[in-house]
């Protein structure tokens, strides 16, 4: 940690620490040249990480290209004592995740307003061919005046760059609770992936937890691909209607059927219910072949990098492999004034997930039917061979 008063790059005097992540630290600082307050992010390269310095540079370039009131602005980038630094706009306030932990589930109108503002920032990024890939409550800043700004483009993907995504083969980089189905299947992230993640954020804002919960990342990924979320109105009846329709539209499994970020920012409403995911009734068993197929697919994902420290989760949802117990999520209060249970402190981990296909016990050979065969049935159906005798003439 840096001390207050220390000067970065001969220009930025540190005032206080703001936050700390897996590879970087963020400080409130004063730009002594321009006389304004800024946020300075310092990244110390960690041995063994994947292209950490390059990824930080990509974050700086992506942030600098996007000019939108709903994206944190980038001012300066450079090196200082072996560290990379990024000077950014200082947002007075807290993250949407912090607000959720402090105040509990949002009122429906407020949650939609937050998501539409974030969508505006994402739309600006998408127009430039930039995919965020890590949308979650902790990466949405909520200013004191209510403005929402998208932050942390640390694992950004440029659509124009087809040569590398700065990940090893078989790696999925992101946060499991907000991972789009196509990304869980190993496909490249596109703008619809950010929209799906934003739909997961909206779900958490109105219910208090993400749409899918489990102890292991692979299990959460499976649910993103194969399960429909519990309709929010089953947890809070007042969510039935436009909010629920919009949310489920954003969570559509097919990327092509989701709204765009620009549509969300423009206030689009969900289409007729016929295009939305079917409201689930009783859970149907999944065939062993389907489970085995998805397990084999997930087993090709050699490394999974997930950052879940900002997600509100039950206390048993620790991604460490030491505890395999599953505890269902706590009941969400039906009023916006109740506070949710305290979230667990989930640390960032790199976990290798290898799933084995479930054994399939093939059915035995069918028994041959007993009784008459087709030929016998034909024979039985024919009239008798003995013809009746003709009566004798008198």
C-alpha positions as CSV (number, residue, x, y, z in Angstrom):
1,X,0.0,0.0,0.0
2,X,1.2,3.5,-0.8
3,X,1.4,6.2,1.9
4,X,-0.6,9.4,1.9
5,X,1.5,12.2,0.4
6,X,3.5,10.0,-1.9
7,X,3.7,11.4,-5.5
8,X,3.1,9.1,-8.4
9,X,4.9,10.0,-11.7
10,X,5.9,13.3,-10.3
11,X,2.3,14.6,-10.6
12,X,-0.3,12.7,-8.6
13,X,-0.1,13.2,-4.8
14,X,-1.9,10.3,-3.0
15,X,-4.6,11.4,-0.5
16,X,-6.1,8.1,0.6
17,X,-6.7,4.5,-0.5
18,X,-10.1,3.8,-2.2
19,X,-9.9,0.1,-2.9
20,X,-7.8,-2.9,-3.7
21,X,-8.2,-5.7,-6.2
22,X,-6.4,-8.8,-7.3
23,X,-3.7,-7.0,-9.2
24,X,-4.2,-3.4,-8.5
25,X,-4.8,-0.7,-5.9
26,X,-6.9,2.5,-6.4
27,X,-6.1,5.8,-4.6
28,X,-7.7,9.2,-4.3
29,X,-5.1,11.7,-5.5
30,X,-4.6,15.3,-6.5
31,X,-3.3,16.1,-9.9
32,X,-0.7,18.8,-9.0
33,X,-0.5,20.0,-12.6
34,X,-4.2,20.6,-13.3
35,X,-5.3,21.0,-9.7
36,X,-8.1,18.5,-9.7
37,X,-8.9,15.3,-7.8
38,X,-8.4,12.1,-9.6
39,X,-8.5,8.3,-9.0
40,X,-5.1,6.6,-9.7
41,X,-5.1,2.9,-10.3
42,X,-1.7,1.2,-9.7
43,X,-1.0,-2.3,-11.0
44,X,1.9,-4.4,-9.8
45,X,2.7,-7.2,-12.3
46,X,2.3,-10.6,-10.7
47,X,4.6,-13.4,-11.8
48,X,2.6,-16.2,-13.5
49,X,-0.4,-14.1,-14.4
50,X,-1.5,-13.9,-18.0
51,X,-0.1,-10.8,-19.8
52,X,-1.0,-8.6,-16.8
53,X,0.8,-5.5,-18.1
54,X,-0.7,-5.8,-21.5
55,X,-4.1,-6.3,-20.1
56,X,-3.7,-3.1,-18.0
57,X,-2.6,-1.2,-21.1
58,X,-5.7,-2.5,-23.0
59,X,-7.9,-1.3,-20.1
60,X,-6.3,2.2,-20.4
61,X,-6.7,2.3,-24.2
62,X,-10.3,1.1,-24.0
63,X,-11.3,3.6,-21.3
64,X,-9.6,6.5,-23.1
65,X,-11.5,5.7,-26.4
66,X,-14.9,5.8,-24.8
67,X,-16.4,9.2,-24.2
68,X,-19.7,8.9,-22.5
69,X,-21.2,10.3,-19.2
70,X,-21.9,6.8,-18.1
71,X,-18.3,5.5,-18.4
72,X,-15.4,6.5,-16.1
73,X,-13.1,8.8,-18.1
74,X,-9.4,8.0,-18.4
75,X,-6.9,10.9,-18.2
76,X,-3.3,9.5,-18.1
77,X,-1.3,6.3,-18.3
78,X,2.3,5.5,-17.6
79,X,5.0,3.7,-15.5
80,X,6.1,4.5,-12.0
81,X,8.7,2.5,-10.0
82,X,8.0,-0.7,-12.0
83,X,4.3,-0.3,-11.7
84,X,1.8,0.8,-14.3
85,X,-0.6,3.6,-13.3
86,X,-3.9,4.8,-14.8
87,X,-5.2,8.2,-13.8
88,X,-9.0,8.4,-14.1
89,X,-12.1,10.4,-13.3
90,X,-12.8,10.4,-9.6
91,X,-16.4,9.4,-8.9
92,X,-17.7,10.5,-5.5
93,X,-20.0,7.8,-4.2
94,X,-19.9,4.0,-4.0
95,X,-20.4,1.0,-6.2
96,X,-23.9,-0.4,-6.9
97,X,-22.8,-3.5,-5.1
98,X,-22.0,-1.5,-2.0
99,X,-25.4,0.2,-2.2
100,X,-27.1,-3.2,-2.5
101,X,-25.3,-4.5,0.6
102,X,-26.1,-1.4,2.5
103,X,-29.7,-0.8,1.6
104,X,-31.0,-4.2,0.4
105,X,-32.9,-4.9,-2.8
106,X,-33.7,-1.8,-4.9
107,X,-37.2,-0.6,-5.7
108,X,-38.1,-1.8,-9.2
109,X,-38.1,1.6,-10.8
110,X,-34.7,2.5,-9.3
111,X,-33.2,-0.8,-10.4
112,X,-34.3,-0.3,-14.0
113,X,-33.0,3.3,-14.0
114,X,-29.6,2.1,-12.8
115,X,-29.5,-0.6,-15.5
116,X,-30.5,1.7,-18.3
117,X,-27.8,4.2,-17.4
118,X,-25.2,1.4,-17.4
119,X,-26.6,0.2,-20.7
120,X,-25.9,3.7,-22.1
121,X,-22.2,3.4,-21.2
122,X,-22.1,-0.1,-22.7
123,X,-23.8,1.1,-25.9
124,X,-21.0,3.7,-26.3
125,X,-18.4,0.9,-25.8
126,X,-20.1,-1.5,-28.2
127,X,-20.2,1.2,-30.9
128,X,-16.4,1.2,-30.8
129,X,-16.2,-2.6,-30.9
130,X,-15.4,-2.9,-27.2
131,X,-16.9,-5.6,-25.0
132,X,-16.5,-5.2,-21.3
133,X,-16.8,-8.9,-20.3
134,X,-17.0,-8.3,-16.5
135,X,-20.3,-6.4,-15.9
136,X,-21.3,-6.8,-12.2
137,X,-22.5,-4.6,-9.4
138,X,-19.0,-4.0,-8.2
139,X,-18.0,-2.5,-11.5
140,X,-20.9,0.0,-11.7
141,X,-20.2,3.2,-9.8
142,X,-23.0,5.2,-8.3
143,X,-22.2,8.9,-8.0
144,X,-23.7,11.0,-5.3
145,X,-26.1,12.6,-7.8
146,X,-27.4,9.2,-8.9
147,X,-25.4,8.9,-12.1
148,X,-24.2,5.4,-12.9
149,X,-20.8,4.9,-14.5
150,X,-19.3,1.7,-15.9
151,X,-15.8,1.1,-14.6
152,X,-13.0,-1.5,-14.7
153,X,-12.4,-2.5,-18.3
154,X,-9.6,-4.8,-17.1
155,X,-10.6,-7.8,-19.2
156,X,-12.0,-5.9,-22.1
157,X,-12.2,-7.5,-25.5
158,X,-11.8,-5.6,-28.8
159,X,-14.0,-7.1,-31.5
160,X,-11.5,-6.1,-34.2
161,X,-8.7,-8.0,-32.5
162,X,-9.1,-11.6,-33.6
163,X,-5.6,-12.7,-32.7
164,X,-5.7,-12.8,-28.9
165,X,-7.9,-12.2,-25.9
166,X,-4.9,-12.4,-23.5
167,X,-6.1,-15.7,-22.1
168,X,-4.7,-19.1,-22.4
169,X,-6.5,-21.7,-24.5
170,X,-9.5,-23.1,-22.6
171,X,-9.7,-20.2,-20.2
172,X,-12.9,-18.4,-19.4
173,X,-12.3,-15.0,-17.8
174,X,-15.1,-13.2,-16.0
175,X,-17.4,-13.6,-13.0
176,X,-19.4,-16.9,-12.9
177,X,-22.6,-15.4,-11.6
178,X,-22.9,-13.0,-14.5
179,X,-21.5,-15.2,-17.3
180,X,-23.6,-15.4,-20.5
181,X,-24.5,-19.0,-21.7
182,X,-22.4,-18.6,-24.9
183,X,-19.4,-17.7,-22.8
184,X,-19.9,-20.7,-20.5
185,X,-19.8,-22.8,-23.7
186,X,-16.5,-21.4,-24.6
187,X,-17.6,-19.0,-27.3
188,X,-16.2,-15.5,-27.7
189,X,-17.8,-12.7,-25.8
190,X,-19.9,-10.2,-27.9
191,X,-22.1,-7.2,-27.0
192,X,-25.0,-9.6,-26.2
193,X,-22.8,-11.1,-23.5
194,X,-22.6,-7.7,-21.7
195,X,-26.4,-7.4,-22.0
196,X,-26.9,-10.8,-20.4
197,X,-24.6,-9.9,-17.5
198,X,-26.5,-6.6,-17.1
199,X,-29.7,-8.7,-16.9
200,X,-28.1,-10.7,-14.1
201,X,-27.3,-7.4,-12.3
202,X,-30.9,-6.3,-12.6
203,X,-32.0,-9.7,-11.2
204,X,-29.8,-9.2,-8.2
205,X,-30.8,-5.6,-7.7
206,X,-34.5,-6.5,-7.4
207,X,-34.2,-9.9,-5.6
208,X,-31.0,-9.5,-3.6
209,X,-29.1,-12.3,-5.3
210,X,-27.9,-13.4,-8.8
211,X,-30.2,-15.6,-10.8
212,X,-28.2,-18.8,-10.3
213,X,-26.4,-19.9,-7.1
214,X,-24.1,-22.9,-6.4
215,X,-21.0,-23.8,-4.5
216,X,-18.9,-24.5,-7.6
217,X,-18.4,-22.2,-10.7
218,X,-19.0,-25.1,-13.1
219,X,-22.4,-25.7,-11.6
220,X,-23.3,-22.0,-12.0
221,X,-22.1,-22.2,-15.6
222,X,-24.3,-25.3,-16.2
223,X,-27.3,-23.4,-14.9
224,X,-26.7,-20.4,-17.2
225,X,-26.7,-22.8,-20.1
226,X,-29.5,-25.3,-19.2
227,X,-31.8,-23.6,-16.6
228,X,-34.3,-20.8,-16.6
229,X,-34.1,-18.4,-13.7
230,X,-36.9,-18.4,-11.1
231,X,-39.2,-15.5,-12.2
232,X,-38.6,-12.6,-9.8
233,X,-42.3,-12.2,-9.2
234,X,-42.2,-15.5,-7.2
235,X,-39.8,-13.8,-4.8
236,X,-41.4,-10.3,-4.9
237,X,-44.9,-10.3,-6.4
238,X,-44.7,-6.6,-7.1
239,X,-42.1,-7.4,-9.8
240,X,-44.7,-9.0,-12.1
241,X,-45.2,-7.0,-15.3
242,X,-42.8,-4.8,-17.2
243,X,-39.8,-5.2,-14.9
244,X,-39.9,-9.0,-15.0
245,X,-40.6,-9.1,-18.7
246,X,-37.6,-6.8,-19.4
247,X,-35.3,-8.8,-17.1
248,X,-36.2,-12.2,-18.6
249,X,-35.7,-10.7,-22.1
250,X,-32.2,-9.7,-21.2
251,X,-31.6,-13.2,-19.8
252,X,-32.7,-15.0,-23.0
253,X,-30.3,-17.9,-23.7
254,X,-30.1,-17.1,-27.4
255,X,-27.8,-14.0,-27.8
256,X,-29.6,-13.0,-31.0
257,X,-32.9,-12.6,-29.2
258,X,-31.7,-10.3,-26.5
259,X,-32.1,-6.5,-26.7
260,X,-29.1,-4.4,-27.5
261,X,-27.5,-2.1,-25.0
262,X,-28.6,0.9,-27.2
263,X,-32.2,-0.3,-27.0
264,X,-32.1,-0.6,-23.3
265,X,-30.6,2.9,-23.0
266,X,-33.4,4.2,-25.2
267,X,-36.1,2.8,-22.8
268,X,-37.2,-0.2,-24.9
269,X,-39.9,-2.3,-23.4
270,X,-40.0,-6.1,-23.6
271,X,-41.9,-7.6,-26.6
272,X,-44.9,-9.8,-26.3
273,X,-44.6,-12.6,-23.7
274,X,-44.4,-15.2,-26.5
275,X,-40.8,-14.5,-27.1
276,X,-39.8,-14.7,-23.4
277,X,-38.5,-17.8,-21.6
278,X,-41.3,-20.1,-20.6
279,X,-42.3,-19.8,-17.0
280,X,-40.9,-22.9,-15.3
281,X,-43.2,-25.2,-13.3
282,X,-41.9,-28.4,-11.9
283,X,-38.2,-29.1,-12.5
284,X,-37.8,-31.8,-15.1
285,X,-35.0,-34.3,-14.8
286,X,-32.2,-33.8,-17.3
287,X,-31.2,-36.8,-19.2
288,X,-27.8,-38.4,-18.4
289,X,-26.7,-37.9,-22.0
290,X,-27.2,-34.1,-21.8
291,X,-25.4,-33.9,-18.5
292,X,-22.6,-36.0,-19.7
293,X,-22.3,-33.9,-22.9
294,X,-22.1,-30.6,-21.1
295,X,-19.7,-32.1,-18.5
296,X,-17.4,-33.1,-21.4
297,X,-17.7,-29.6,-22.8
298,X,-16.8,-28.0,-19.5
299,X,-14.0,-30.4,-18.9
300,X,-12.2,-28.8,-21.9
301,X,-12.2,-25.5,-19.9
302,X,-8.8,-26.1,-18.4
303,X,-8.6,-22.9,-16.3
304,X,-11.4,-20.8,-15.0
305,X,-10.6,-17.3,-13.6
306,X,-13.4,-15.8,-11.6
307,X,-13.6,-12.6,-9.5
308,X,-16.6,-12.9,-7.2
309,X,-15.6,-10.7,-4.3
310,X,-18.3,-8.1,-5.1
311,X,-21.2,-10.6,-5.4
312,X,-23.8,-10.9,-2.7
313,X,-23.9,-14.6,-1.9
314,X,-24.8,-17.0,0.8
315,X,-22.1,-17.7,3.3
316,X,-21.5,-21.2,1.9
317,X,-20.8,-20.0,-1.6
318,X,-17.0,-20.0,-1.2
319,X,-15.3,-21.0,-4.4
320,X,-12.5,-22.8,-2.5
321,X,-12.8,-26.6,-3.0
322,X,-12.6,-27.4,0.7
323,X,-16.3,-27.4,1.3
324,X,-18.8,-29.0,-1.0
325,X,-21.9,-28.5,1.0
326,X,-24.8,-26.7,-0.6
327,X,-27.0,-24.3,1.2
328,X,-30.1,-22.8,-0.5
329,X,-30.3,-19.0,-0.7
330,X,-32.0,-17.3,2.1
331,X,-35.5,-16.0,1.6
332,X,-35.5,-12.6,0.1
333,X,-37.6,-10.0,1.9
334,X,-40.7,-8.8,0.1
335,X,-40.3,-5.2,0.9
336,X,-37.6,-2.8,-0.2
337,X,-36.9,-1.6,3.3
338,X,-35.7,-4.9,4.7
339,X,-32.0,-5.5,4.7
340,X,-30.6,-8.7,3.1
341,X,-28.3,-11.1,5.0
342,X,-24.7,-10.0,5.2
343,X,-22.8,-11.2,2.1
344,X,-19.8,-13.5,2.3
345,X,-16.3,-12.2,1.6
346,X,-15.6,-14.1,-1.5
347,X,-12.0,-14.0,-2.6
348,X,-10.6,-14.1,-6.1
349,X,-9.4,-17.5,-7.1
350,X,-8.1,-19.4,-10.1
351,X,-9.7,-22.8,-10.1
352,X,-9.3,-25.7,-12.5
353,X,-12.6,-27.4,-13.1
354,X,-12.6,-30.9,-14.6
355,X,-15.9,-32.6,-14.8
356,X,-16.2,-36.3,-15.6
357,X,-19.2,-37.5,-17.7
358,X,-21.8,-39.3,-15.6
359,X,-21.8,-43.1,-16.1
360,X,-24.6,-44.3,-18.4
361,X,-26.0,-47.7,-17.7
362,X,-27.3,-48.9,-21.1
363,X,-30.6,-50.7,-21.1
364,X,-30.4,-54.5,-21.5
365,X,-31.5,-56.2,-24.6
366,X,-35.2,-56.4,-25.0
367,X,-36.7,-59.7,-24.5
368,X,-38.2,-61.4,-27.5
369,X,-42.0,-61.5,-27.2
370,X,-43.5,-64.9,-26.5
371,X,-46.4,-66.3,-28.3
372,X,-47.2,-66.5,-32.0
373,X,-45.1,-64.6,-34.4
374,X,-46.3,-62.7,-37.5
375,X,-46.3,-65.8,-39.6
376,X,-48.3,-67.7,-37.1
377,X,-50.8,-64.8,-36.8
378,X,-51.2,-64.8,-40.5
379,X,-51.8,-68.6,-40.5
380,X,-54.3,-68.3,-37.7
381,X,-56.2,-65.5,-39.5
382,X,-56.7,-67.6,-42.7
383,X,-59.9,-69.6,-43.1
384,X,-59.7,-73.3,-42.5
385,X,-58.4,-75.6,-45.2
386,X,-61.3,-78.1,-45.0
387,X,-63.9,-76.9,-47.5
388,X,-67.5,-77.8,-46.6
389,X,-68.9,-80.7,-48.7
390,X,-71.5,-80.0,-51.3
391,X,-75.0,-81.5,-50.6
392,X,-75.8,-84.5,-52.7
393,X,-78.4,-84.2,-55.4
394,X,-81.6,-86.0,-54.6
